[in-house]
């Protein structure tokens, strides 16, 4: 039985006879592996189109997002949106700039990247500029293991004020969900095997304001069970993982050597609440703004080069 039919049959056979609502936006980033099962199901039921954007009421940002959602922006339109918020310095200097905004405003400055490597580079640049800094050597010598599904052999050193990103769905009602960003408030148990402390437990405040308790969880088979913290550093994340987030300050970093998938530019920019809070690292490129379209526009720039790069 096709998956789409099995899903519909399964819902209909539930004794509670639920009223099912599916929320979907097929102009955002497609799921890994592709497939059209979800869209086929949505196409077979009644539809209500929502037209109000609740994340922002900024007219400049709304106008650009409406354009980028349906059509690749021109170089002029991209330059007009970002203005002087194009960061052309080194990555370390740009990360320092973002940290200074957070220190001044108390609002997180989050980098949205394309690849996990870009995320790692930004996070390492951020923790190396903390006071005192956290080095890669510190992570190995005194870091607690993080989610193995997020980064191979990853470790994290925790202290108050550090930004983290959650990696597991543990308490959806409170907001402890995969991808949520939080700031560590207090360290209740600090990992230090040399002093007999073999765990790490902290309290953290989500961007929604809710407080959560972050503690080690176990995973694996009985003979390979291991503990890890269901979080990692949260100064940067991928655009794909950021879907659904609402942020005050965002820096888009299209770090891959090739154009990102369609929809990445639109999704990344639409995470920010205002145009004034939206930044861009390195050179502006039209190829970062390919929209999701059923029919490709012949005037699109889809390959990087001098022609597609904005001045």
C-alpha positions in Angstrom: 0.0 0.0 0.0 1.4 3.4 -0.9 2.6 5.4 2.1 0.1 8.3 1.5 -2.8 5.9 1.4 -1.6 4.1 4.5 -1.4 7.3 6.4 -4.9 8.4 5.4 -6.3 5.0 6.3 -4.5 5.0 9.6 -6.0 8.3 10.6 -9.5 7.3 9.6 -9.3 4.1 11.6 -8.5 5.9 14.9 -11.4 5.5 17.3 -11.3 9.2 18.3 -12.2 10.3 14.8 -9.7 13.2 15.0 -10.0 16.4 13.0 -6.6 16.6 11.3 -4.9 19.8 10.2 -1.7 19.7 8.2 0.5 22.8 8.1 2.7 23.0 5.1 4.7 25.5 3.0 6.2 24.1 -0.2 8.1 27.2 -0.9 10.5 26.4 1.9 13.5 23.9 1.9 12.5 20.5 0.7 13.2 17.5 3.1 16.4 15.5 2.8 15.9 12.7 0.3 13.0 14.6 -1.5 9.7 12.8 -2.1 6.3 14.2 -2.7 4.2 12.1 -0.3 3.3 15.0 2.0 2.4 17.3 -0.9 0.2 14.6 -2.5 -1.7 14.2 0.8 -2.2 18.0 1.1 -3.3 18.2 -2.5 -6.0 15.7 -1.8 -7.7 17.6 1.1 -9.4 21.0 1.5 -7.0 23.9 1.7 -7.0 27.2 3.5 -4.2 29.6 2.5 -2.8 31.8 5.3 -1.6 35.2 4.0 -0.6 37.0 7.3 3.1 36.9 8.2 3.2 36.9 12.0 7.0 36.9 12.4 7.5 40.4 11.1 5.5 43.6 10.2 8.6 45.3 8.7 7.5 46.5 5.2 11.0 46.4 3.8 11.6 42.8 4.8 8.0 41.7 3.9 8.4 43.2 0.4 11.8 41.4 -0.2 10.4 38.1 1.2 7.4 38.2 -1.1 9.7 38.7 -4.0 12.3 36.1 -3.0 9.6 33.5 -2.3 8.5 33.5 -6.0 11.4 34.9 -8.0 15.1 35.3 -7.8 16.0 38.9 -6.7 18.2 41.0 -8.9 21.6 42.1 -7.7 20.3 45.6 -7.1 17.4 44.3 -4.9 19.8 42.2 -2.8 22.1 45.2 -2.3 19.2 47.5 -1.3 18.0 45.0 1.3 21.3 44.5 3.1 22.8 48.0 2.6 25.7 48.4 5.0 24.9 45.1 6.8 27.2 43.2 4.5 30.2 41.9 6.6 33.2 41.6 4.3 35.8 41.2 7.1 37.3 37.9 8.4 35.1 35.3 10.0 36.6 36.0 13.4 36.0 39.7 13.1 32.4 39.2 11.9 31.7 36.8 14.8 33.1 39.3 17.2 30.8 41.9 15.7 27.8 39.6 16.3 28.9 39.0 19.9 29.2 42.7 20.5 25.5 43.2 19.4 24.4 40.5 21.8 26.4 42.1 24.6 24.9 45.5 23.9 21.2 44.5 23.2 20.8 41.2 25.1 19.4 39.7 21.9 21.0 36.7 20.2 22.9 37.2 17.0 22.6 33.8 15.2 24.5 32.7 12.2 22.6 30.6 9.6 24.9 28.5 7.4 24.4 25.9 4.7 26.8 23.2 5.8 27.7 21.7 9.2 31.3 22.7 8.6 30.2 26.4 8.4 28.3 26.0 11.6 31.4 24.4 13.3 33.7 27.2 12.1 31.4 29.9 13.4 30.8 28.2 16.8 34.6 27.7 17.3 35.2 31.3 16.4 32.6 32.4 18.9 33.8 30.3 21.9 37.4 31.3 21.2 36.4 34.9 21.8 34.6 34.4 25.1 36.1 35.6 28.3 37.9 33.4 29.1 38.1 31.7 25.7 37.3 28.1 25.1 39.8 26.3 22.9 39.5 23.1 20.9 42.0 21.6 23.3 39.6 22.6 26.2 36.8 20.7 24.4 38.8 17.5 24.2 40.4 17.7 27.7 37.4 18.8 29.8 34.3 18.8 27.5 31.2 16.7 28.0 30.1 14.5 25.0 27.4 16.0 22.8 24.8 14.4 20.6 26.7 11.9 18.4 24.1 12.4 15.6 25.0 16.1 15.4 28.8 15.9 15.2 31.2 13.0 15.4 33.1 13.0 18.6 31.7 16.4 19.7 32.2 17.9 23.1 31.0 21.0 24.9 32.3 23.0 27.8 29.4 24.7 29.5 29.2 27.9 31.6 26.7 30.7 32.3 26.0 33.0 29.3 26.9 30.5 26.6 24.5 30.0 23.8 23.4 26.4 23.1 21.2 24.7 20.5 19.1 21.8 21.6 19.3 18.6 19.6 16.5 16.4 20.9 12.7 16.6 21.3 12.5 16.1 25.1 9.7 18.4 26.3 7.7 19.8 23.4 5.2 21.5 25.7 7.9 23.6 27.3 9.8 24.1 24.1 12.7 21.7 24.6 12.8 20.6 21.0 15.4 19.9 18.4 16.8 23.2 16.9 15.6 25.5 19.7 18.2 28.0 20.9 18.8 28.9 24.6 21.3 30.7 26.8 22.8 28.9 29.8 21.7 30.6 33.1 23.3 28.4 35.7 25.5 25.4 35.9 24.2 23.1 38.6 26.7 20.3 38.1 29.9 21.0 36.2 31.7 18.1 34.5 35.1 17.6 36.0 36.2 14.0 36.4 39.4 15.0 38.2 37.3 16.3 41.1 34.8 13.4 41.0 32.1 15.2 39.0 31.1 13.0 36.0 27.9 14.7 34.9 26.9 18.1 33.6 23.5 19.7 34.5 22.5 23.2 33.6 19.5 25.5 33.5 18.9 27.5 30.3 16.5 30.1 29.0 14.9 29.6 25.6 14.4 32.5 23.2 10.7 32.2 24.1 11.6 33.0 27.7 10.8 29.5 29.1 13.3 27.9 31.5 14.5 24.4 30.9 16.8 21.9 32.6 19.5 20.4 30.4 20.9 17.1 31.6 22.7 14.1 30.1 20.6 11.5 28.2 21.5 7.9 27.3 21.4 6.3 23.9 22.6 3.1 22.2 22.2 -0.6 22.8 22.6 -2.2 26.2 26.2 -3.1 25.5 27.1 0.3 24.0 25.1 2.7 26.1 26.6 6.1 26.4 25.6 9.5 27.9 25.7 12.9 26.2 24.2 16.3 26.5 21.3 16.9 24.1 22.7 20.2 22.9 25.6 21.8 21.1 26.9 25.4 20.8 24.2 27.6 19.3 26.0 30.6 17.9 25.3 29.1 14.5 23.1 26.5 13.0 22.1 25.4 9.5 19.3 27.1 7.6 17.5 23.7 7.4 17.5 23.3 11.2 16.4 26.9 11.7 13.1 26.4 9.9 10.4 27.7 12.3 12.7 29.9 14.3 12.1 33.6 15.0 15.2 35.6 15.6 16.1 39.3 16.3 19.5 39.2 14.6 20.6 36.8 11.8 23.7 36.6 9.7 23.4 34.5 6.5 26.5 32.6 5.6 26.3 30.7 2.4 29.5 28.8 3.1 29.2 26.0 0.5 31.4 26.2 -2.6 28.2 25.6 -4.7 24.8 27.3 -4.8 22.5 26.1 -1.9 19.3 24.3 -2.6 16.3 26.2 -3.8 14.5 28.1 -1.0 17.6 28.4 1.3 17.9 32.2 0.8 14.2 32.8 1.4 14.0 30.5 4.5 17.2 32.1 6.0 16.0 35.7 5.5 12.5 34.9 6.8 13.8 33.8 10.2 14.6 37.4 11.1 12.0 39.8 12.6 13.3 42.9 10.9 15.4 43.9 7.9 17.6 46.0 10.2 18.5 42.8 12.1 19.5 40.8 8.9 23.2 40.6 8.0 25.1 38.8 5.3 28.7 37.5 5.4 31.0 37.8 2.5 30.0 38.5 -1.1 26.4 38.9 -2.1 25.3 36.4 -4.8 22.1 36.0 -6.8 22.7 32.2 -6.8 22.0 32.1 -3.0 18.4 33.2 -3.7 17.0 30.6 -6.0 13.3 30.2 -5.2 11.4 27.0 -5.3 9.5 26.9 -8.6 7.6 24.3 -10.6 8.8 26.0 -13.8 12.3 27.4 -13.7 12.7 31.0 -14.9 15.1 31.1 -17.9 16.5 34.4 -16.6 17.7 32.8 -13.3 21.4 32.8 -12.4 22.1 29.3 -11.2 25.9 29.0 -11.4 28.3 31.1 -9.3 30.7 33.5 -11.1 31.3 37.1 -11.8 27.9 37.4 -13.6 25.9 36.1 -10.7 27.8 37.8 -7.9 26.5 41.1 -6.7 29.0 44.0 -6.5 
